[in-house]
Amino acid sequence: RSTQSRSSAASDVYKRQLLTMRPHAEVAARMTGLPADFILAHAALESGWGEREIRAQDGRPSHNLFGIKAGSAWRGFIVEAETTEYRQGLPVRLTERFRAYADYAEAFADYANLLSKRYGNALRAGADADAFAQALAAGGYATDPAYAGKLREVIKSVNLASATLEAPLLPGERGRG
């Protein structure tokens, strides 16, 4: 397969993910005050644009696009999966417990609640992508020392892709224009 057709196929995956998840991101954006594109970018980074979504052992999706771990206080469904964590700057493969949800709407709402409770500095970033990415990294969202930079790059990609997409109509809306 040519590089151009692989690039086109990847672009189609990205666009499909953005269109499918945008309604959920818009709800989370209203809950947090963050731009929906930041939320979509965060989901894209954590899930490889939906291609690496955490799955249960039987293959069922967890609907956890944000890599949110299930701590001892979590009372919902759980899936175990291998992940890479960084210890003293070095990658280590570990099996961790992650939250699982009934659907994506529940996952995005939980993500918004988690940010509201634990990542206030990220919420205060408003529309500043650099500040948002840095605040999540500084707040311990991920152990990857390059996390903020990676998130900033995905936010740029999502912003560019979103600019070329027509947002889907919401239920009950009629055509635009």
N, C-alpha and C positions, 0 to 999 in steps of 0.2 A: 504494500500500500504506500502510496506517495505521502510525502510530508504534508502536502496541501490537503489531502483527503483526511489524514489523521487530525490535522488542525481543525478542519471543518467539523469532523465528528466530535471532537472535544468541545468546540464552540456550541454545537447542538446540545450536548450534555449540560453545559453551563447555562444556556438559555432556558432549557427545559426545567432545570433546577430552580432558576430564578423565578420563572413564571409560576411554577407549582407552589413554591414556598412563600411567594410575595404576600398573599393574603394573611398568612400567619405572622409574617414579619411586620406587616402593617399593624396588626393588633398589638404585638409586643412593642412596637415603636410608640403607640399611644400610651401603653402602660409605663414606659421608661423615659419618654421624651427624646430618645435617640433616633437618628435617621434609620429607616428600614434597611437601607443599603448596608449600614454597619452590621446590623443583625444578620442579614443574608450573608455577608462576607465572613462573619464569625462562624456561622453554620458551615459555609463552604470550606473554610480552613480546617475546621475540626473533623469534617466528614469526607474530605476530598471531593467536594461538589456532590455529595450524596452517594458517591461510589464506594466509600468505606464506612458506611453506616454500621454502627455496632449491632450485632445480631446475637440472638439467643443460640444456644447449642443446636436447637432443632431448625435453625435458619430463619425464624421469625424476626422481623425488624423490631428494634427497641424504640424506634422513632426518636432516639437521642442523637440529634445532629450536632450537639454542642460539647460532647465528651464530658458531661456532668457526672461526677462520681457519686456513688451512693454512700454517704457517711453513715455513722451509727444512728443518727436521728431520722434518716429516711425510712418511711413506712410504706412506700410504694413497691412496685415490681422492681426486680434487680436482674441484670445479666452480668456474667463475668466475661471479660475479654482481655486479650493481651494488648498491652500498650507500651509505648516508650516514655520513660521518665528520665529526667536528667539529674544525676547525683554528682555534685562537685564538677559540673560542666560536662560530664560524660554520659552518653545514652546507655540506659539499662532497660532491658525488656522485663516487664512484670505482668502478672495477671491481677487485674483490679476489678472491683465491683462498680458497675455503672447503673444509673437510674434508667428505668424503662417506662414507657408511656403507652397508653391505649391508642394514641394518634398524635399527629404532628401539632395539632392545636394545643393539646395538653403540654407537649414538650416546649413549645415556644412560650406559653404562659408561665411554665415553671422557670424557664431561662430568665424571663423578665422579672419574676419574683426573686430569683437568686441574685441578679444584678442589683435589684433594689435593696436587698438585705445586706449584701457583702461587698459590693463594688460601687459605693457611692461616688468615689472619685471618677470612675469611668462614666457614670451618668452625668456628672457635672461637666464632662468634656463637651457636651452638646454636639455640635456638628464638626468638631475638630477631630479628624481621624487620627492624627498623631497622638493627641492627648488621650483619646479613647484607648488606643492600642497600648500606649505606655502605662496607663492606669490599670488596665487589666493585667498586664505583665507584672507590674509592681505590686499589685494586690494578690499575686500568687495564683492566678487562674491557670497558668501552665508553668511547667518547670523548664521548658526549653529556653535557653538564654537568648535565642534569636526570635522569640515569639512575637514581640512587638513589631519588629521589622517585617516578619512574614504576614502578620495581620494587616499592616499598613498596605502592603503590596496587593493583597487580596481585595481590600476595600477599593483601591484604585481600579482593579479589574472589574469589580462589581459595578462601580460607578460608570465605567465606560460601557459595559454590557447593558446596564439599565437604561442608559441614554438611547440605545438603539432598539429597545423593546417597547411595544405598546402594552401598557399595563392592562391586565384582564379586567373585564367588567365585573363589578360586584353583583351578587344576586339582587335582582330587582332593578338594576340600572338598564337604561336603554342606550343605544349608540351615542357616541360623542360627536360634538361638532355642531 
